[in-house]
């Protein structure tokens, strides 16, 4: 069977390509595909997560012909599918707090809460020139919507606006914007905090930091089983 393999962030640079096709036996698993990729390309997949058809998978997950398998380094904490109460976006355009407010301020939602994350400099005592953000957009949008669904179940939200930027960002530019609307203040505050903490672990986004000390990938987290 043939499986399409996607590589992101440092993996893409190590391998010299972001996508390969592998031939595998019918009984092959994610781990088998990883071994084949490592055999044929100068890349190490140890400690990486995997996703099959845009959903996190374990190393023992079986594969089928035509699957899309993505290998994901630990994640560093266009447009999305629409919904009248939820909007999720992955974009290279500047993030606007006003866009979130326009979406979330409604008569039935008496409380809104927002979080904006910006590029920091200095970081660890070193000046930062810029960050390069890379994402797996289809899966990022799915993770965003799943996170909002969890927040709505737990806190009774009215709606949410989640946006993440990709590409080159300078210090003080916004990289992530999270907003929620709810009938009551406590639910809005708690749901916003939940989304921040959940997405920084699960969202497939990576950061390459460039500054006075050269460039390096920002250390990330793994919210799923790894190889």
MARLUM-648532 format. One line per 2 residues: number of its first residue (from 0); their letters; for each residue z, y negated, x of N, C-alpha, C. Coordinates in steps of 0.1 Angstrom, whole numbers, padded with zeros to 4 digits, m for minus. Atoms other than C-alpha are relative to their C-alpha. Example, Ala and Ser with C-alpha at 12.3 -4.5 7.8 and 13.67 -1.06 7.14 Angstrom:
2
0) AS) 0000:0012:0009:0078:0045:0123:0000:m0012:0009  0000:0011:m0009:0071:0011:0137:0008:m0011:m0008
***
This chain:
227
0) XX) 0000:0012:0008:0000:0000:0000:0000:m0012:0009  0000:0012:m0008:m0005:m0036:0011:0010:m0010:m0006
2) XX) m0011:0010:0004:0023:m0062:0010:m0003:m0013:0007  0002:0013:m0007:0019:m0099:0017:0014:m0005:0005
4) XX) m0013:0005:m0006:0047:m0112:0041:m0001:m0014:0003  m0001:0014:m0003:0057:m0148:0042:0011:m0003:0010
6) XX) m0010:0004:m0009:0076:m0163:0071:0003:m0015:0000  m0004:0014:0001:0095:m0196:0071:0008:m0005:0012
8) XX) m0008:0006:m0010:0110:m0221:0095:m0002:0006:0014  0001:m0005:m0013:0118:m0207:0129:m0008:0013:0001
10) XX) 0007:m0013:0000:0103:m0173:0120:m0015:m0003:0001  0014:0003:0000:0069:m0189:0113:m0004:m0005:0014
12) XX) 0003:0005:m0013:0070:m0207:0147:0001:0011:0010  m0001:m0011:m0010:0081:m0176:0166:m0012:0010:m0001
14) XX) 0011:m0010:0002:0054:m0154:0150:m0014:m0007:0002  0013:0007:m0002:0027:m0181:0153:m0008:0000:m0013
16) XX) 0007:m0001:0013:0018:m0176:0116:0010:0000:m0011  m0009:0000:0011:0034:m0181:0082:m0003:0011:m0010
18) XX) 0003:m0010:0010:0017:m0152:0064:m0008:0011:0007  0007:m0012:m0005:0006:m0117:0073:m0001:0011:m0011
20) XX) 0001:m0011:0009:m0005:m0086:0054:0003:0013:0007  m0004:m0012:m0006:0011:m0053:0062:m0004:0012:m0008
22) XX) 0003:m0013:0006:0000:m0017:0054:0013:0009:0001  m0012:m0008:0000:0030:0005:0044:m0002:0012:m0009
24) XX) 0001:m0012:0008:0035:0040:0030:0007:m0003:m0014  m0005:0003:0014:0044:0042:m0007:0015:0000:m0001
26) XX) m0015:m0001:0001:0081:0049:m0001:0006:m0011:0009  m0005:0010:m0010:0085:0018:0022:0010:m0009:m0007
28) XX) m0010:0010:0005:0114:m0006:0018:m0001:m0013:0008  0000:0013:m0007:0121:m0042:0029:0002:0002:0015
30) XX) m0003:m0002:m0014:0136:m0029:0061:m0012:0006:0008  0012:m0006:m0007:0105:m0008:0069:m0010:m0011:0003
32) XX) 0010:0011:m0003:0083:m0039:0065:0005:m0009:0011  m0005:0008:m0010:0106:m0059:0087:m0002:0006:0014
34) XX) 0003:m0007:m0013:0103:m0033:0115:m0014:m0001:0004  0014:0001:m0003:0066:m0034:0112:m0004:m0014:0005
36) XX) 0003:0014:m0004:0064:m0072:0114:0006:m0003:0014  m0005:0002:m0013:0087:m0072:0144:m0008:0007:0011
38) XX) 0008:m0007:m0009:0066:m0046:0161:m0013:m0007:0004  0013:0005:m0002:0034:m0065:0157:0000:m0015:0003
40) XX) 0000:0014:m0002:0046:m0101:0161:0013:m0004:0008  m0011:0004:m0009:0070:m0119:0186:0011:m0007:m0008
42) XX) m0010:0006:0008:0097:m0125:0160:0011:0009:m0003  m0011:m0008:0003:0132:m0113:0154:0005:m0004:m0014
44) XX) m0004:0002:0014:0143:m0108:0117:0014:0004:m0002  m0014:m0003:0002:0179:m0098:0124:0008:m0011:m0005
46) XX) m0008:0010:0006:0203:m0117:0103:m0007:m0008:m0011  0007:0007:0010:0176:m0129:0079:0001:0006:m0014
48) XX) 0000:m0005:0014:0175:m0126:0041:m0014:0004:m0003  0013:m0004:0005:0146:m0112:0022:m0001:m0003:m0015
50) XX) 0003:0002:0014:0130:m0120:m0012:m0013:0007:m0003  0012:m0007:0005:0106:m0099:m0031:m0004:m0006:m0013
52) XX) 0005:0007:0012:0084:m0118:m0056:0010:m0011:m0005  m0008:0013:0002:0106:m0149:m0053:0015:0003:m0005
54) XX) m0014:m0003:0003:0140:m0131:m0059:0006:0007:0012  m0006:m0006:m0011:0165:m0122:m0033:0001:0015:m0001
56) XX) 0000:m0015:0000:0164:m0085:m0023:0009:0005:0012  m0008:m0007:m0011:0184:m0061:m0001:m0010:0006:0010
58) XX) 0009:m0007:m0009:0170:m0044:0030:m0005:0013:m0005  0004:m0013:0006:0168:m0012:0010:m0008:m0001:m0012
60) XX) 0008:0001:0012:0148:m0026:m0019:m0014:0006:0003  0013:m0006:m0002:0117:m0005:m0024:m0011:m0010:m0003
62) XX) 0011:0009:0001:0083:m0023:m0022:m0011:0007:m0008  0011:m0005:0007:0052:m0019:m0044:m0013:m0007:0005
64) XX) 0012:0006:m0004:0016:m0025:m0037:m0002:m0014:m0007  0003:0013:0005:0007:m0062:m0041:0013:m0009:0000
66) XX) m0012:0008:0000:0043:m0074:m0037:m0001:m0012:0010  m0001:0011:m0009:0050:m0108:m0020:0015:0001:0006
68) XX) m0013:m0001:m0007:0078:m0103:0006:0002:m0012:0009  m0003:0011:m0009:0094:m0133:0022:0013:0003:0008
70) XX) m0012:m0001:m0009:0118:m0132:0052:0005:m0015:0002  m0006:0013:0001:0142:m0161:0051:0011:m0002:0010
72) XX) m0012:0003:m0009:0164:m0175:0079:0012:m0005:m0009  m0011:0006:0008:0199:m0186:0068:m0004:m0014:m0005
74) XX) 0005:0013:0006:0193:m0216:0045:0009:m0011:0003  m0007:0012:m0002:0203:m0251:0053:0002:m0008:m0013
76) XX) m0003:0007:0012:0224:m0264:0028:m0003:m0015:0000  0005:m0007:0011:0050:m0310:m0059:0008:m0003:m0013
78) XX) m0007:0001:0012:0068:m0305:m0092:0004:0013:m0005  m0005:m0013:0005:0088:m0279:m0110:m0004:0002:m0015
80) XX) 0004:m0004:0013:0085:m0262:m0143:0009:m0009:m0010  m0006:0010:0009:0094:m0285:m0172:0009:0007:m0011
82) XX) m0008:m0004:0011:0121:m0282:m0199:0006:m0013:m0005  m0004:0012:0006:0133:m0308:m0223:0014:m0005:0005
84) XX) m0013:0004:m0005:0169:m0307:m0209:0002:0003:0015  m0002:m0003:m0015:0164:m0295:m0173:m0013:m0004:0007
86) XX) 0012:0003:m0009:0141:m0308:m0146:0004:0003:0014  m0001:m0004:m0014:0138:m0292:m0112:m0012:m0004:0008
88) XX) 0011:0005:m0007:0116:m0307:m0085:0001:0003:0015  0001:m0001:m0014:0105:m0299:m0049:m0011:m0009:0004
90) XX) 0010:0010:m0002:0086:m0328:m0035:0000:m0007:0014  0000:0008:m0013:0075:m0348:m0004:0002:m0015:m0003
92) XX) m0001:0013:0004:0079:m0380:m0024:0015:m0005:0001  m0014:0005:m0001:0110:m0403:m0021:0008:0003:m0013
94) XX) m0008:m0003:0011:0138:m0393:m0044:0006:m0013:m0006  m0004:0012:0007:0148:m0419:m0070:0012:0003:m0010
96) XX) m0011:m0002:0009:0183:m0420:m0086:m0003:m0005:m0014  0004:0005:0013:0168:m0440:m0114:m0007:0010:m0009
98) XX) 0008:m0010:0007:0145:m0411:m0123:0010:0010:m0007  m0010:m0010:0006:0176:m0388:m0128:0007:m0007:m0011
100) XX) m0007:0007:0011:0193:m0415:m0149:m0008:m0001:m0012  0009:0001:0012:0163:m0420:m0171:m0001:0013:m0007
102) XX) 0001:m0013:0006:0162:m0383:m0177:0013:0004:m0007  m0013:m0005:0004:0200:m0378:m0183:0008:m0009:m0009
104) XX) m0007:0009:0008:0212:m0408:m0201:m0005:0001:m0014  0004:m0002:0014:0210:m0398:m0238:0012:m0002:m0009
106) XX) m0011:0003:0009:0230:m0406:m0269:0011:0011:m0001  m0010:m0011:0002:0246:m0371:m0271:0008:0003:0012
108) XX) m0007:m0003:m0012:0257:m0370:m0235:0008:m0012:0005  m0009:0012:m0003:0286:m0394:m0230:0004:m0001:0015
110) XX) m0004:0001:m0014:0290:m0385:m0193:m0012:0005:0009  0009:m0004:m0010:0267:m0383:m0163:0007:0000:0013
112) XX) m0006:m0001:m0013:0276:m0372:m0128:m0012:0002:0010  0011:m0001:m0009:0253:m0375:m0097:0005:0002:0014
114) XX) m0003:m0002:m0014:0253:m0364:m0061:m0013:m0002:0007  0011:0002:m0008:0229:m0377:m0035:0003:0003:0015
116) XX) m0002:m0004:m0014:0227:m0361:0000:m0010:m0007:0008  0009:0008:m0009:0212:m0383:0028:0001:0005:0014
118) XX) 0000:m0004:m0014:0202:m0377:0064:0010:m0008:0008  m0011:0006:m0007:0231:m0384:0087:m0003:m0002:0015
120) XX) 0002:0002:m0014:0230:m0400:0121:0011:m0011:0004  0001:m0012:m0009:0248:m0396:0145:0005:0013:m0007
122) XX) m0005:m0013:0005:0254:m0359:0139:0005:0007:0012  m0007:m0007:m0012:0279:m0341:0162:m0001:m0008:0012
124) XX) 0000:0010:m0012:0279:m0372:0184:m0013:m0003:0005  0013:0003:m0005:0242:m0373:0189:m0008:m0007:m0011
126) XX) 0009:0008:0009:0217:m0398:0174:m0011:0009:m0005  0011:m0008:0006:0192:m0382:0150:m0012:m0009:m0003
128) XX) 0012:0008:0003:0156:m0395:0149:m0005:0004:m0014  0004:m0004:0013:0146:m0374:0119:0003:0015:m0002
130) XX) m0001:m0014:0003:0149:m0341:0101:m0014:0004:m0006  0012:m0006:0006:0119:m0319:0092:0005:0011:m0010
132) XX) m0004:m0010:0010:0126:m0301:0059:m0011:0009:m0004  0009:m0010:0004:0108:m0269:0051:0006:0008:m0012
134) XX) m0005:m0008:0011:0110:m0250:0018:m0009:0011:m0004  0008:m0010:0007:0098:m0220:m0001:m0001:m0004:m0014
136) XX) m0001:0007:0013:0089:m0240:m0032:0001:0008:m0012  m0002:m0008:0012:0083:m0213:m0058:0014:0006:m0002
138) XX) m0013:m0006:0001:0115:m0196:m0050:0011:m0010:m0001  m0010:0011:0001:0134:m0229:m0046:0001:m0004:m0014
140) XX) m0001:0005:0014:0125:m0239:m0081:0007:0011:m0009  m0007:m0010:0007:0136:m0205:m0094:0015:0000:0002
142) XX) m0014:0001:m0003:0169:m0208:m0076:0007:m0012:m0007  m0005:0012:0007:0174:m0243:m0090:0003:0003:m0014
144) XX) m0001:m0003:0015:0168:m0232:m0126:0011:0010:m0002  m0010:m0010:0002:0190:m0201:m0122:0014:m0006:0002
146) XX) m0013:0007:m0002:0218:m0223:m0108:0004:m0009:m0012  m0003:0008:0012:0215:m0247:m0137:0004:0009:m0012
148) XX) m0004:m0009:0010:0217:m0218:m0161:0014:0005:0001  m0014:m0003:m0002:0249:m0207:m0145:0010:m0011:m0004
150) XX) m0009:0012:0003:0264:m0242:m0147:0001:m0003:m0015  0000:0002:0015:0254:m0245:m0184:0009:0010:m0006
152) XX) m0008:m0010:0006:0271:m0212:m0192:0015:m0003:0003  m0014:0001:m0004:0303:m0221:m0173:0006:m0013:m0006
154) XX) m0006:0013:0003:0307:m0258:m0182:m0006:m0007:m0013  0005:0006:0012:0287:m0264:m0214:m0008:m0012:0002
156) XX) 0008:0012:m0003:0263:m0289:m0199:m0011:m0003:m0011  0012:0004:0008:0237:m0308:m0219:m0013:0002:0008
158) XX) 0012:m0001:m0008:0212:m0309:m0191:0002:m0003:0015  m0002:0002:m0014:0205:m0313:m0154:m0013:m0005:0006
160) XX) 0012:0004:m0008:0181:m0329:m0129:0003:0003:0015  m0002:m0004:m0014:0178:m0313:m0095:m0013:m0002:0008
162) XX) 0012:0003:m0008:0154:m0325:m0068:0003:0001:0015  m0001:m0002:m0015:0149:m0316:m0031:m0013:m0005:0006
164) XX) 0011:0006:m0007:0127:m0334:m0007:m0004:0009:0012  0005:m0007:m0012:0105:m0318:0020:m0007:m0009:0009
166) XX) 0007:0008:m0010:0088:m0331:0051:0009:m0008:0009  m0008:0008:m0010:0100:m0357:0076:0009:m0011:m0007
168) XX) m0009:0010:0006:0131:m0377:0066:0008:m0007:0011  m0007:0008:m0010:0147:m0405:0086:0015:m0001:m0004
170) XX) m0014:0003:0004:0185:m0413:0087:0001:m0009:m0012  m0003:0007:0012:0198:m0426:0054:m0010:0003:m0012
172) XX) 0009:m0003:0011:0169:m0412:0034:0006:0012:m0008  m0005:m0011:0008:0178:m0389:0005:m0008:0013:0001
174) XX) 0006:m0013:m0001:0171:m0352:0009:0002:0008:m0013  m0003:m0007:0012:0187:m0339:m0023:0007:m0009:m0010
176) XX) m0005:0008:0011:0195:m0354:m0057:0004:0010:m0011  m0004:m0008:0011:0216:m0336:m0083:0007:m0009:m0011
178) XX) m0006:0008:0011:0225:m0351:m0117:0002:0010:m0012  m0002:m0008:0012:0240:m0336:m0148:0005:m0009:m0012
180) XX) m0004:0007:0012:0246:m0348:m0184:0008:0009:m0009  m0008:m0008:0009:0273:m0336:m0207:0007:m0009:m0010
182) XX) m0007:0007:0010:0293:m0346:m0237:0013:m0006:0006  m0013:0004:m0005:0325:m0349:m0216:0000:m0001:0015
184) XX) 0000:0003:m0014:0334:m0362:m0182:0004:0012:0009  m0004:m0011:m0009:0352:m0332:m0168:m0011:0011:0002
186) XX) 0010:m0010:m0001:0324:m0308:m0175:m0011:m0005:0009  0010:0006:m0009:0299:m0332:m0158:0004:0001:0014
188) XX) m0005:0001:m0014:0320:m0336:m0127:0001:0014:0006  m0002:m0013:m0005:0328:m0299:m0123:m0014:0007:0002
190) XX) 0013:m0006:m0001:0292:m0288:m0130:m0008:m0006:0012  0007:0006:m0012:0278:m0313:m0104:0005:0006:0013
192) XX) m0006:m0005:m0012:0302:m0300:m0078:m0004:0015:0002  0004:m0014:0000:0293:m0264:m0087:m0014:0001:0006
194) XX) 0014:0000:m0005:0256:m0271:m0082:m0002:m0003:0014  0000:0003:m0014:0261:m0287:m0049:0004:0012:0009
196) XX) m0005:m0011:m0008:0281:m0258:m0035:m0009:0012:m0001  0009:m0012:0002:0258:m0231:m0050:m0013:m0002:0008
198) XX) 0014:0001:m0006:0225:m0246:m0038:0000:m0001:0015  0000:0001:m0014:0236:m0253:m0003:0001:0014:0007
200) XX) m0001:m0014:m0005:0241:m0215:0001:m0013:0007:m0003  0011:m0008:0006:0212:m0202:m0020:m0014:m0006:0001
202) XX) 0013:0006:0001:0184:m0227:m0019:m0008:0002:0013  0008:m0003:m0012:0156:m0216:0005:m0007:m0012:0006
204) XX) 0004:0012:m0007:0153:m0248:0025:0006:0000:0014  m0004:0000:m0014:0155:m0253:0063:m0002:m0013:0006
206) XX) 0001:0014:m0006:0161:m0283:0085:m0002:0002:0015  0002:0001:m0015:0147:m0289:0120:0005:m0014:0004
208) XX) m0006:0013:m0004:0168:m0317:0136:m0006:m0005:0013  0007:0006:m0012:0150:m0340:0161:0008:m0012:0004
210) XX) m0007:0011:m0004:0170:m0364:0182:0001:m0001:0015  m0001:0003:m0014:0182:m0375:0216:0002:0013:0008
212) XX) m0002:m0013:m0006:0191:m0339:0224:m0011:0010:m0001  0011:m0009:0003:0157:m0325:0216:m0001:0004:m0014
214) XX) 0001:m0005:0014:0151:m0304:0185:0007:0014:m0001  m0007:m0013:0002:0170:m0275:0170:0001:0002:m0015
216) XX) m0001:m0003:0015:0172:m0257:0136:0015:m0001:m0003  m0013:0002:0005:0203:m0267:0117:0006:0014:m0005
218) XX) m0006:m0013:0004:0226:m0237:0113:0002:0001:m0015  0000:m0002:0014:0225:m0223:0078:0010:0011:m0005
220) XX) m0008:m0010:0006:0242:m0199:0054:m0009:0011:m0006  0008:m0011:0006:0232:m0165:0040:0008:0004:m0013
222) XX) m0006:m0004:0013:0239:m0160:0003:m0005:0013:m0006  0006:m0013:0004:0222:m0126:0001:0001:0009:0012
224) XX) m0001:m0009:m0011:0223:m0094:0021:m0011:m0003:0011  0009:0003:m0011:0206:m0097:0055:m0004:0013:0007
226) X) 0005:m0011:m0008:0187:m0074:0078:0009:0002:0013
***
